[in-house]
Amino acid sequence: MIKAAVKRDCPLTDCPFSRFCVRSTHAAVQRRSVVGVMEKLYLAVNERLYRHGQACRYLYVVTAGAVSLTEELGDGRQPIVDLRMPGQSVGEEGLFQAEYIWTADAASPVEMCRVDLGKLHASIGISFAVLYGLLRRASADLIRARQRISELSAKSAEERVATLLVDATNGSGGSKYFSCYPLSNRRVIAGFLGIRTETLSRSLSLLARDNIIGLGSNGIPLSVIDLKRLRERAGL
């Protein structure tokens, strides 16, 4: 069951709801308007946020953990099309249409902020600066998701794993630790990369053997030892 609490502060500087406010003319007023209709949510791993075809009521931003987005195909397959990380939005299609186009699930324990779109519109009125900022960020996340799928499809299995780990390092704010990535959920990671879980485990073991990443006793990636070599293995 999703737990919700009233949002009192914002820990992210790279948050969609903060970035557009601070660049607008009436930043302080608009920030208060948006924060006033925000709630903080807590999801357990594998907990569903929303389903494909469900009416769009909320826009979300991840503050900790990761959310997987799944596409439901006509032949019954449900490929994972993206993983949304801290600072990235979820449910942005609600700004363009009435229904969510993907299914969203917690790929790890997740903390996120939720804005009721109806209350947001009522709160900010006709503020073009706020709406434009949201649309720009939402569009960027949608484009990035499609580009990532295209880029990964051209890589080998080991390159895909290494690319994911580079992204995880970036998502950790430059830290050598992978604290914000759901790397313990091998089913989600393998599904997103389009490889078997056995292939994922083998690729991680090779990277650890070559002293590029550090693994925990359970085989979960904990840290990056040599980022330069990791980027080379990713083909970056």
N, C-alpha and C positions, 0 to 999 in steps of 0.2 A: 504494500500500500504506500502510495506517495505521501511523504510528510511535507507539509508546507509551513512556513513561518514568514512573518512580515519582514521585509528587507529593511535593514537599518543603515547599512553602509555598503561600500563597494570595494572589494579587495583588488580589483583589476583595473589597471590603467588602459589595457587594450580591450576594453569592453565596448561592444557596439552601442550601448546606451550611454556610455560616458564620452566616447570619442566625438560623436556628432554634437553633443551638448557644448563641450568646451570650445568648439570651433565656431559656434554660432554667436550672434550679437548679444543675445540675452542668455548667456550660458547659465548663470546661477539660477535664474527663474526656471528655465527649461529643465535643468538637472533636477530641481526639487519636484517639478511636475511629473517627471518620469519616475524618479525614485519613489514618489508617493503612491504609484500604482504597481510597484514591484513586490514580488514575494520570493523568498528563497526556498528551493525545493531540495529534498534529499531522496535519492533513489538507491535501492539495493541493486547489486549486480543482477543482470537479466530482467530487471523490472521494466515493464513497458511504459513509455511516455505517451505515445499516441500511435494510432494505426493508419495505414494508407486508406484514404477515402473519408477519414474522420473530419468533421467540420473544424476549420481553423479558428481557434479562439485565442490562442496564446502565441507569443514569440518568446523564445528562450535564449539564454546565453550560458554556456558552461563555465563554471568557476573552478571545478576540480573533477578529475576523472575524465571519462570519455563516453560519448554516446554514438552507437552504431546506427547508420541509416540503411534500411533494407528496401530493395525494389521488388515488388511482386509481379512476376512475369506471367504471361498467359499460359505457359506450359507447366506452371506450378513451381518453378525455381524461384528462389529468394536470395539473390546475390547481395552481399554487403557492398554498397556503392561509396560509402564514405565513413570516416570516423571523425567526429567533431570534438575538438580539444578545448582546454581552457582559453577563454577569450573569443571563441567562435560561436556564432549564432546557430540555433536549431529552430526549424519551423518557419523559416523566413518566407516560404511560399504563401503564408497567410497574408502577406502584404500584397500579393498579386492575385490570389484566387481564393475560393471558398473552402477548398479541401486540401488536406496534406497529401503530397504526392509520394512520400516514402513512409515507412514504418520506423519509428525511433525506439530503441531499447538501450538500457544502461549496459555498457560493455564492461563496466567496473562500478564500484561504489561511486556515485556521482553527486556533486553539489551543483546547483544551477539557479539562475534567477529567471523568474517568469513574469511577463507583462501581459495583462489582459488587453487585447487589441481594442476592444470596445471602450474600456476605461481610458486607454491611452489617447484615443481619438478625442474623447470628451475632455480630457485634461488639457491637451495641448492645442485644442481648437484647430485653427487653420495655419499653424506654424509650418511654413514651407521648409525652413531650415532643418527642423527635426525630421520631417517626413523624408526629405531628400537624403539626409544622412543615413537613415535606416535603409532606404532603398539601395543606396550605393553599397553599403556593407553587405546586405542580403544578396545582391547581385554578384558581388565578389566571391562570396562563399559558394554560391551555386556554380559559378564558372570554375572555381578552383577544384570543386569536386569532380567535374567532368574532365578537367585537364589531368588530374591525378590518375583517373582510370585509364586514360589514353597513354600516359607516360609509363605506368606500371606494366601495361600489356606488352610493351616493347622490351621489357627487361627479363633476364633470367631469374630463376627462383632465388638464388643467392643475392642477386642485385636488388630484388624486391625487398628481401628481409633487411638488407643493409640500408636501403632507402628509408624504410619504416623507422629504423633505429636512429638515423640522422634526423628525421622529423621529430622523433621522440625527444631527442636532445634539444632541438629548437623549442619544442613545446614546454620543456622544463626551464625555460628562461636562461639557457646557456649553461645550466648546471650539468655536471658530468653524470648525474643520476637520472634514471628514467622514472621518477616518482609519479609523474602525472599521466603515464601511459598505461593502458590496460594489458600489459604484456603477460600477465598471468592467465589471461583468457585466451588460450591457444586456439580454441575453436573459432572465436571471432577474428583473431589475427589471421589465421590460415584462410578463413573464408574471404576476408577482405583482400588478401594478396592473391587469391585464386590458386593456392597450392595446398597440398595435403599436410596434415599436422606432423607427419613423420618427416616431411621435407623441411618444414619449419624448424623442428628440433635438430635435424642434421646441420642445417645452415647456421643455427645459433652455436652449436658445438664447434663447428669449424672456425667461426669468428673468435670464440673463446680460446680455442687451441692455439690460434695465431696471436693471442694476447692483444686483441683489438677491443673486446668487450669483456666485462666480468659477469659471471653467472653465479646465482645463489645455489644453495645446496639442492633446491628443487628444480634447477634448470631454468629459472626465470631470470632474464637479463636485469642486472642491477645498475650497472654503470658502463660508461664508455672509457676505455683506456687510451685509445689512439684515434681521435676524431679524424685526423687527416687520412689515415689508412682506411677508416670506415667509409669515408666519402669516396675514396678510390674504389673500394669494393662495390659501392653503390653505383659506380659509373657517373659520378657527379664531378 
